[in-house]
Amino acid sequence: MEAVISQANREDFLDMIQLADLTLPERMNQHELKKYFELYPGLIFKATLHGRLVGFCCAGIDMYQTTGWLLFNNVAKEFQGQGIGKRFIEARLQALSQFPRLRRVQVTVSDTNLASIRALQSFGFQHSHLEVNYYGPGKHRSIYELSMMPVEVVVDFAFRAPAEEWNVVK
């Protein structure tokens, strides 16, 4: 059976903290998760299997609603490699696409996390730049970015017929 991805709510909070204590002990705490629920209530998702929380993630958006962020992705070790992370990326991109002024989505990732990098690249994310000491001394992170700009059609008029062929009245 496949895990179900759905929007998380405050009732999931304690299970999320317990999972974070196992998988992200240095990065996620109760206060931080509470802030995410306050700031981005519609951008937090969970994965459940047989009623058990097996993962959660969050997206965010800047105050101008032009830059979205994939803030964290948290999947229990025994459920990693089953596509939940990719489905979390998809859920967050779909939620962020509801912001009409959104122009790009960014995410930080460790260069050693090859599975996450491949997953992000499969959605079109490209390496943007390296942030040195992002999480403190020696804890660098690469920033990957996905353009959400509408594709424009460019018409090339370089090979026009001479004016006399345009049936222009002189």
Rosetta constraint file for C-alpha pairs under 8 A:
AtomPair CA 1 CA 49 HARMONIC 7.79 0.50
AtomPair CA 2 CA 49 HARMONIC 7.07 0.50
AtomPair CA 3 CA 47 HARMONIC 5.79 0.50
AtomPair CA 3 CA 48 HARMONIC 5.32 0.50
AtomPair CA 3 CA 49 HARMONIC 4.71 0.50
AtomPair CA 3 CA 84 HARMONIC 7.35 0.50
AtomPair CA 4 CA 46 HARMONIC 7.96 0.50
AtomPair CA 4 CA 47 HARMONIC 5.33 0.50
AtomPair CA 4 CA 48 HARMONIC 5.25 0.50
AtomPair CA 4 CA 49 HARMONIC 6.38 0.50
AtomPair CA 5 CA 45 HARMONIC 6.76 0.50
AtomPair CA 5 CA 46 HARMONIC 5.63 0.50
AtomPair CA 5 CA 47 HARMONIC 4.56 0.50
AtomPair CA 5 CA 48 HARMONIC 6.73 0.50
AtomPair CA 5 CA 87 HARMONIC 7.47 0.50
AtomPair CA 5 CA 88 HARMONIC 7.45 0.50
AtomPair CA 5 CA 91 HARMONIC 7.88 0.50
AtomPair CA 6 CA 45 HARMONIC 5.54 0.50
AtomPair CA 6 CA 46 HARMONIC 5.58 0.50
AtomPair CA 6 CA 47 HARMONIC 6.65 0.50
AtomPair CA 7 CA 42 HARMONIC 7.07 0.50
AtomPair CA 7 CA 43 HARMONIC 7.43 0.50
AtomPair CA 7 CA 44 HARMONIC 5.93 0.50
AtomPair CA 7 CA 45 HARMONIC 4.29 0.50
AtomPair CA 7 CA 46 HARMONIC 6.07 0.50
AtomPair CA 8 CA 12 HARMONIC 6.35 0.50
AtomPair CA 8 CA 44 HARMONIC 5.48 0.50
AtomPair CA 8 CA 45 HARMONIC 4.72 0.50
AtomPair CA 8 CA 46 HARMONIC 5.30 0.50
AtomPair CA 8 CA 56 HARMONIC 7.81 0.50
AtomPair CA 9 CA 13 HARMONIC 7.21 0.50
AtomPair CA 9 CA 37 HARMONIC 7.97 0.50
AtomPair CA 9 CA 41 HARMONIC 7.55 0.50
AtomPair CA 9 CA 44 HARMONIC 7.78 0.50
AtomPair CA 10 CA 37 HARMONIC 7.44 0.50
AtomPair CA 12 CA 16 HARMONIC 6.12 0.50
AtomPair CA 13 CA 17 HARMONIC 6.26 0.50
AtomPair CA 13 CA 33 HARMONIC 7.96 0.50
AtomPair CA 14 CA 18 HARMONIC 6.26 0.50
AtomPair CA 15 CA 19 HARMONIC 6.22 0.50
AtomPair CA 15 CA 53 HARMONIC 6.74 0.50
AtomPair CA 16 CA 20 HARMONIC 6.05 0.50
AtomPair CA 16 CA 53 HARMONIC 7.45 0.50
AtomPair CA 16 CA 55 HARMONIC 7.78 0.50
AtomPair CA 16 CA 56 HARMONIC 7.02 0.50
AtomPair CA 17 CA 21 HARMONIC 6.11 0.50
AtomPair CA 17 CA 28 HARMONIC 7.95 0.50
AtomPair CA 17 CA 29 HARMONIC 7.04 0.50
AtomPair CA 17 CA 30 HARMONIC 6.29 0.50
AtomPair CA 17 CA 33 HARMONIC 7.77 0.50
AtomPair CA 18 CA 22 HARMONIC 6.71 0.50
AtomPair CA 19 CA 23 HARMONIC 6.24 0.50
AtomPair CA 19 CA 24 HARMONIC 8.00 0.50
AtomPair CA 19 CA 54 HARMONIC 7.74 0.50
AtomPair CA 19 CA 55 HARMONIC 7.55 0.50
AtomPair CA 19 CA 76 HARMONIC 6.98 0.50
AtomPair CA 20 CA 24 HARMONIC 4.87 0.50
AtomPair CA 20 CA 25 HARMONIC 6.15 0.50
AtomPair CA 20 CA 28 HARMONIC 6.16 0.50
AtomPair CA 20 CA 29 HARMONIC 7.52 0.50
AtomPair CA 20 CA 74 HARMONIC 7.27 0.50
AtomPair CA 21 CA 25 HARMONIC 4.66 0.50
AtomPair CA 21 CA 28 HARMONIC 7.50 0.50
AtomPair CA 21 CA 29 HARMONIC 7.75 0.50
AtomPair CA 22 CA 76 HARMONIC 7.95 0.50
AtomPair CA 23 CA 74 HARMONIC 7.03 0.50
AtomPair CA 23 CA 75 HARMONIC 7.57 0.50
AtomPair CA 23 CA 76 HARMONIC 6.64 0.50
AtomPair CA 23 CA 77 HARMONIC 7.47 0.50
AtomPair CA 24 CA 28 HARMONIC 5.73 0.50
AtomPair CA 24 CA 74 HARMONIC 7.54 0.50
AtomPair CA 25 CA 29 HARMONIC 7.48 0.50
AtomPair CA 28 CA 32 HARMONIC 6.37 0.50
AtomPair CA 28 CA 33 HARMONIC 6.96 0.50
AtomPair CA 29 CA 33 HARMONIC 6.32 0.50
AtomPair CA 30 CA 34 HARMONIC 6.21 0.50
AtomPair CA 31 CA 35 HARMONIC 6.40 0.50
AtomPair CA 32 CA 36 HARMONIC 6.52 0.50
AtomPair CA 33 CA 37 HARMONIC 6.45 0.50
AtomPair CA 34 CA 38 HARMONIC 6.37 0.50
AtomPair CA 35 CA 39 HARMONIC 6.01 0.50
AtomPair CA 36 CA 40 HARMONIC 5.49 0.50
AtomPair CA 36 CA 41 HARMONIC 6.99 0.50
AtomPair CA 36 CA 44 HARMONIC 7.88 0.50
AtomPair CA 36 CA 58 HARMONIC 7.61 0.50
AtomPair CA 37 CA 41 HARMONIC 4.76 0.50
AtomPair CA 37 CA 44 HARMONIC 7.46 0.50
AtomPair CA 39 CA 60 HARMONIC 7.94 0.50
AtomPair CA 40 CA 44 HARMONIC 6.89 0.50
AtomPair CA 40 CA 58 HARMONIC 7.87 0.50
AtomPair CA 40 CA 59 HARMONIC 7.31 0.50
AtomPair CA 40 CA 60 HARMONIC 6.11 0.50
AtomPair CA 40 CA 61 HARMONIC 7.99 0.50
AtomPair CA 42 CA 95 HARMONIC 7.82 0.50
AtomPair CA 43 CA 58 HARMONIC 5.62 0.50
AtomPair CA 43 CA 59 HARMONIC 5.22 0.50
AtomPair CA 43 CA 60 HARMONIC 6.70 0.50
AtomPair CA 43 CA 92 HARMONIC 6.62 0.50
AtomPair CA 43 CA 95 HARMONIC 6.56 0.50
AtomPair CA 43 CA 96 HARMONIC 7.72 0.50
AtomPair CA 44 CA 56 HARMONIC 7.28 0.50
AtomPair CA 44 CA 57 HARMONIC 5.74 0.50
AtomPair CA 44 CA 58 HARMONIC 4.31 0.50
AtomPair CA 44 CA 59 HARMONIC 6.50 0.50
AtomPair CA 45 CA 56 HARMONIC 5.50 0.50
AtomPair CA 45 CA 57 HARMONIC 5.37 0.50
AtomPair CA 45 CA 58 HARMONIC 6.29 0.50
AtomPair CA 45 CA 88 HARMONIC 7.31 0.50
AtomPair CA 45 CA 91 HARMONIC 7.61 0.50
AtomPair CA 45 CA 92 HARMONIC 7.84 0.50
AtomPair CA 46 CA 53 HARMONIC 7.01 0.50
AtomPair CA 46 CA 54 HARMONIC 7.69 0.50
AtomPair CA 46 CA 55 HARMONIC 5.63 0.50
AtomPair CA 46 CA 56 HARMONIC 4.10 0.50
AtomPair CA 46 CA 57 HARMONIC 6.45 0.50
AtomPair CA 47 CA 53 HARMONIC 5.96 0.50
AtomPair CA 47 CA 54 HARMONIC 5.56 0.50
AtomPair CA 47 CA 55 HARMONIC 4.92 0.50
AtomPair CA 47 CA 56 HARMONIC 5.99 0.50
AtomPair CA 47 CA 84 HARMONIC 7.34 0.50
AtomPair CA 48 CA 52 HARMONIC 5.16 0.50
AtomPair CA 48 CA 53 HARMONIC 4.49 0.50
AtomPair CA 48 CA 54 HARMONIC 5.46 0.50
AtomPair CA 48 CA 55 HARMONIC 7.09 0.50
AtomPair CA 49 CA 53 HARMONIC 6.68 0.50
AtomPair CA 49 CA 54 HARMONIC 6.77 0.50
AtomPair CA 54 CA 75 HARMONIC 5.93 0.50
AtomPair CA 54 CA 76 HARMONIC 5.42 0.50
AtomPair CA 54 CA 79 HARMONIC 6.94 0.50
AtomPair CA 55 CA 73 HARMONIC 7.72 0.50
AtomPair CA 55 CA 74 HARMONIC 5.26 0.50
AtomPair CA 55 CA 75 HARMONIC 4.04 0.50
AtomPair CA 55 CA 76 HARMONIC 5.92 0.50
AtomPair CA 55 CA 84 HARMONIC 7.87 0.50
AtomPair CA 56 CA 73 HARMONIC 6.30 0.50
AtomPair CA 56 CA 74 HARMONIC 5.28 0.50
AtomPair CA 56 CA 75 HARMONIC 6.54 0.50
AtomPair CA 56 CA 88 HARMONIC 7.93 0.50
AtomPair CA 57 CA 71 HARMONIC 7.40 0.50
AtomPair CA 57 CA 72 HARMONIC 5.38 0.50
AtomPair CA 57 CA 73 HARMONIC 4.46 0.50
AtomPair CA 57 CA 74 HARMONIC 5.88 0.50
AtomPair CA 57 CA 88 HARMONIC 6.70 0.50
AtomPair CA 58 CA 70 HARMONIC 6.38 0.50
AtomPair CA 58 CA 71 HARMONIC 5.49 0.50
AtomPair CA 58 CA 72 HARMONIC 5.68 0.50
AtomPair CA 58 CA 73 HARMONIC 6.94 0.50
AtomPair CA 58 CA 92 HARMONIC 7.27 0.50
AtomPair CA 59 CA 68 HARMONIC 7.07 0.50
AtomPair CA 59 CA 69 HARMONIC 5.40 0.50
AtomPair CA 59 CA 70 HARMONIC 4.46 0.50
AtomPair CA 59 CA 71 HARMONIC 5.12 0.50
AtomPair CA 59 CA 72 HARMONIC 7.32 0.50
AtomPair CA 59 CA 92 HARMONIC 5.97 0.50
AtomPair CA 59 CA 96 HARMONIC 7.68 0.50
AtomPair CA 60 CA 68 HARMONIC 5.60 0.50
AtomPair CA 60 CA 69 HARMONIC 4.98 0.50
AtomPair CA 60 CA 70 HARMONIC 6.55 0.50
AtomPair CA 60 CA 71 HARMONIC 6.49 0.50
AtomPair CA 61 CA 65 HARMONIC 5.66 0.50
AtomPair CA 61 CA 66 HARMONIC 7.36 0.50
AtomPair CA 61 CA 67 HARMONIC 5.79 0.50
AtomPair CA 61 CA 68 HARMONIC 4.24 0.50
AtomPair CA 61 CA 69 HARMONIC 6.02 0.50
AtomPair CA 61 CA 96 HARMONIC 7.73 0.50
AtomPair CA 62 CA 66 HARMONIC 6.60 0.50
AtomPair CA 62 CA 67 HARMONIC 5.60 0.50
AtomPair CA 62 CA 68 HARMONIC 6.40 0.50
AtomPair CA 65 CA 99 HARMONIC 6.68 0.50
AtomPair CA 65 CA 101 HARMONIC 5.99 0.50
AtomPair CA 65 CA 102 HARMONIC 5.76 0.50
AtomPair CA 66 CA 99 HARMONIC 7.98 0.50
AtomPair CA 66 CA 101 HARMONIC 5.24 0.50
AtomPair CA 66 CA 102 HARMONIC 3.96 0.50
AtomPair CA 66 CA 103 HARMONIC 5.10 0.50
AtomPair CA 66 CA 104 HARMONIC 6.69 0.50
AtomPair CA 67 CA 102 HARMONIC 5.82 0.50
AtomPair CA 67 CA 103 HARMONIC 6.04 0.50
AtomPair CA 67 CA 104 HARMONIC 5.11 0.50
AtomPair CA 67 CA 105 HARMONIC 5.62 0.50
AtomPair CA 67 CA 106 HARMONIC 7.32 0.50
AtomPair CA 68 CA 96 HARMONIC 6.63 0.50
AtomPair CA 68 CA 102 HARMONIC 6.95 0.50
AtomPair CA 68 CA 104 HARMONIC 6.25 0.50
AtomPair CA 68 CA 105 HARMONIC 4.44 0.50
AtomPair CA 68 CA 106 HARMONIC 6.27 0.50
AtomPair CA 69 CA 105 HARMONIC 5.36 0.50
AtomPair CA 69 CA 106 HARMONIC 4.87 0.50
AtomPair CA 69 CA 107 HARMONIC 5.66 0.50
AtomPair CA 70 CA 89 HARMONIC 7.62 0.50
AtomPair CA 70 CA 92 HARMONIC 7.13 0.50
AtomPair CA 70 CA 105 HARMONIC 7.25 0.50
AtomPair CA 70 CA 106 HARMONIC 6.41 0.50
AtomPair CA 70 CA 107 HARMONIC 5.12 0.50
AtomPair CA 70 CA 108 HARMONIC 7.92 0.50
AtomPair CA 71 CA 107 HARMONIC 6.65 0.50
AtomPair CA 71 CA 108 HARMONIC 7.81 0.50
AtomPair CA 73 CA 85 HARMONIC 6.81 0.50
AtomPair CA 73 CA 88 HARMONIC 7.34 0.50
AtomPair CA 74 CA 85 HARMONIC 7.96 0.50
AtomPair CA 75 CA 79 HARMONIC 6.50 0.50
AtomPair CA 75 CA 80 HARMONIC 6.08 0.50
AtomPair CA 75 CA 84 HARMONIC 7.42 0.50
AtomPair CA 75 CA 85 HARMONIC 7.20 0.50
AtomPair CA 76 CA 80 HARMONIC 6.47 0.50
AtomPair CA 79 CA 84 HARMONIC 7.74 0.50
AtomPair CA 80 CA 84 HARMONIC 7.14 0.50
AtomPair CA 80 CA 85 HARMONIC 7.64 0.50
AtomPair CA 81 CA 85 HARMONIC 7.97 0.50
AtomPair CA 83 CA 87 HARMONIC 6.30 0.50
AtomPair CA 84 CA 88 HARMONIC 6.12 0.50
AtomPair CA 85 CA 89 HARMONIC 6.33 0.50
AtomPair CA 85 CA 116 HARMONIC 7.82 0.50
AtomPair CA 85 CA 119 HARMONIC 7.75 0.50
AtomPair CA 86 CA 90 HARMONIC 6.28 0.50
AtomPair CA 86 CA 119 HARMONIC 6.01 0.50
AtomPair CA 86 CA 120 HARMONIC 7.84 0.50
AtomPair CA 87 CA 91 HARMONIC 6.12 0.50
AtomPair CA 88 CA 92 HARMONIC 6.17 0.50
AtomPair CA 89 CA 93 HARMONIC 6.11 0.50
AtomPair CA 89 CA 120 HARMONIC 7.63 0.50
AtomPair CA 90 CA 94 HARMONIC 6.09 0.50
AtomPair CA 91 CA 95 HARMONIC 6.22 0.50
AtomPair CA 92 CA 96 HARMONIC 6.02 0.50
AtomPair CA 93 CA 97 HARMONIC 6.02 0.50
AtomPair CA 94 CA 98 HARMONIC 7.07 0.50
AtomPair CA 96 CA 102 HARMONIC 7.50 0.50
AtomPair CA 97 CA 102 HARMONIC 6.90 0.50
AtomPair CA 102 CA 148 HARMONIC 6.53 0.50
AtomPair CA 102 CA 149 HARMONIC 7.66 0.50
AtomPair CA 103 CA 147 HARMONIC 6.17 0.50
AtomPair CA 103 CA 148 HARMONIC 4.69 0.50
AtomPair CA 103 CA 149 HARMONIC 5.07 0.50
AtomPair CA 104 CA 145 HARMONIC 6.76 0.50
AtomPair CA 104 CA 146 HARMONIC 5.55 0.50
AtomPair CA 104 CA 147 HARMONIC 4.48 0.50
AtomPair CA 104 CA 148 HARMONIC 4.85 0.50
AtomPair CA 104 CA 149 HARMONIC 7.05 0.50
AtomPair CA 105 CA 145 HARMONIC 5.64 0.50
AtomPair CA 105 CA 146 HARMONIC 5.15 0.50
AtomPair CA 105 CA 147 HARMONIC 6.58 0.50
AtomPair CA 105 CA 148 HARMONIC 7.11 0.50
AtomPair CA 106 CA 143 HARMONIC 6.60 0.50
AtomPair CA 106 CA 144 HARMONIC 5.62 0.50
AtomPair CA 106 CA 145 HARMONIC 4.43 0.50
AtomPair CA 106 CA 146 HARMONIC 6.43 0.50
AtomPair CA 107 CA 143 HARMONIC 5.64 0.50
AtomPair CA 107 CA 144 HARMONIC 5.37 0.50
AtomPair CA 107 CA 145 HARMONIC 6.57 0.50
AtomPair CA 108 CA 141 HARMONIC 5.79 0.50
AtomPair CA 108 CA 142 HARMONIC 5.54 0.50
AtomPair CA 108 CA 143 HARMONIC 4.61 0.50
AtomPair CA 108 CA 144 HARMONIC 6.35 0.50
AtomPair CA 109 CA 113 HARMONIC 6.89 0.50
AtomPair CA 109 CA 116 HARMONIC 7.43 0.50
AtomPair CA 109 CA 117 HARMONIC 7.25 0.50
AtomPair CA 109 CA 141 HARMONIC 5.38 0.50
AtomPair CA 109 CA 142 HARMONIC 5.38 0.50
AtomPair CA 109 CA 143 HARMONIC 6.53 0.50
AtomPair CA 109 CA 144 HARMONIC 7.52 0.50
AtomPair CA 110 CA 140 HARMONIC 6.98 0.50
AtomPair CA 110 CA 141 HARMONIC 4.91 0.50
AtomPair CA 110 CA 142 HARMONIC 6.11 0.50
AtomPair CA 111 CA 117 HARMONIC 7.76 0.50
AtomPair CA 111 CA 141 HARMONIC 6.83 0.50
AtomPair CA 111 CA 142 HARMONIC 6.48 0.50
AtomPair CA 113 CA 117 HARMONIC 6.39 0.50
AtomPair CA 114 CA 118 HARMONIC 6.08 0.50
AtomPair CA 115 CA 119 HARMONIC 6.20 0.50
AtomPair CA 116 CA 120 HARMONIC 6.08 0.50
AtomPair CA 117 CA 121 HARMONIC 6.08 0.50
AtomPair CA 118 CA 122 HARMONIC 6.16 0.50
AtomPair CA 119 CA 123 HARMONIC 6.91 0.50
AtomPair CA 120 CA 124 HARMONIC 6.68 0.50
AtomPair CA 120 CA 125 HARMONIC 5.35 0.50
AtomPair CA 120 CA 126 HARMONIC 7.99 0.50
AtomPair CA 120 CA 144 HARMONIC 7.96 0.50
AtomPair CA 121 CA 125 HARMONIC 4.70 0.50
AtomPair CA 121 CA 126 HARMONIC 6.32 0.50
AtomPair CA 124 CA 146 HARMONIC 6.13 0.50
AtomPair CA 125 CA 144 HARMONIC 5.80 0.50
AtomPair CA 125 CA 145 HARMONIC 5.09 0.50
AtomPair CA 125 CA 146 HARMONIC 4.50 0.50
AtomPair CA 125 CA 147 HARMONIC 7.87 0.50
AtomPair CA 126 CA 144 HARMONIC 5.23 0.50
AtomPair CA 126 CA 145 HARMONIC 5.39 0.50
AtomPair CA 126 CA 146 HARMONIC 6.47 0.50
AtomPair CA 127 CA 142 HARMONIC 7.05 0.50
AtomPair CA 127 CA 143 HARMONIC 6.13 0.50
AtomPair CA 127 CA 144 HARMONIC 4.37 0.50
AtomPair CA 127 CA 145 HARMONIC 6.41 0.50
AtomPair CA 128 CA 142 HARMONIC 7.43 0.50
AtomPair CA 128 CA 143 HARMONIC 5.47 0.50
AtomPair CA 128 CA 144 HARMONIC 5.21 0.50
AtomPair CA 128 CA 145 HARMONIC 6.04 0.50
AtomPair CA 129 CA 142 HARMONIC 5.83 0.50
AtomPair CA 129 CA 143 HARMONIC 5.41 0.50
AtomPair CA 129 CA 144 HARMONIC 7.30 0.50
AtomPair CA 130 CA 140 HARMONIC 7.11 0.50
AtomPair CA 130 CA 141 HARMONIC 5.92 0.50
AtomPair CA 130 CA 142 HARMONIC 4.31 0.50
AtomPair CA 130 CA 143 HARMONIC 6.02 0.50
AtomPair CA 131 CA 140 HARMONIC 5.78 0.50
AtomPair CA 131 CA 141 HARMONIC 5.34 0.50
AtomPair CA 131 CA 142 HARMONIC 5.92 0.50
AtomPair CA 131 CA 143 HARMONIC 7.03 0.50
AtomPair CA 132 CA 138 HARMONIC 7.42 0.50
AtomPair CA 132 CA 139 HARMONIC 7.14 0.50
AtomPair CA 132 CA 140 HARMONIC 4.59 0.50
AtomPair CA 132 CA 141 HARMONIC 6.67 0.50
AtomPair CA 133 CA 137 HARMONIC 4.86 0.50
AtomPair CA 133 CA 138 HARMONIC 5.37 0.50
AtomPair CA 133 CA 139 HARMONIC 4.88 0.50
AtomPair CA 133 CA 140 HARMONIC 4.65 0.50
AtomPair CA 133 CA 141 HARMONIC 7.49 0.50
AtomPair CA 134 CA 139 HARMONIC 5.95 0.50
AtomPair CA 134 CA 140 HARMONIC 5.18 0.50
AtomPair CA 134 CA 141 HARMONIC 5.94 0.50
AtomPair CA 135 CA 139 HARMONIC 5.16 0.50
AtomPair CA 135 CA 140 HARMONIC 6.73 0.50
AtomPair CA 135 CA 141 HARMONIC 7.84 0.50
AtomPair CA 136 CA 140 HARMONIC 7.73 0.50
AtomPair CA 161 CA 165 HARMONIC 6.12 0.50
AtomPair CA 161 CA 166 HARMONIC 7.09 0.50
AtomPair CA 162 CA 166 HARMONIC 7.08 0.50
AtomPair CA 163 CA 167 HARMONIC 7.54 0.50
AtomPair CA 163 CA 168 HARMONIC 6.93 0.50
AtomPair CA 164 CA 168 HARMONIC 6.64 0.50
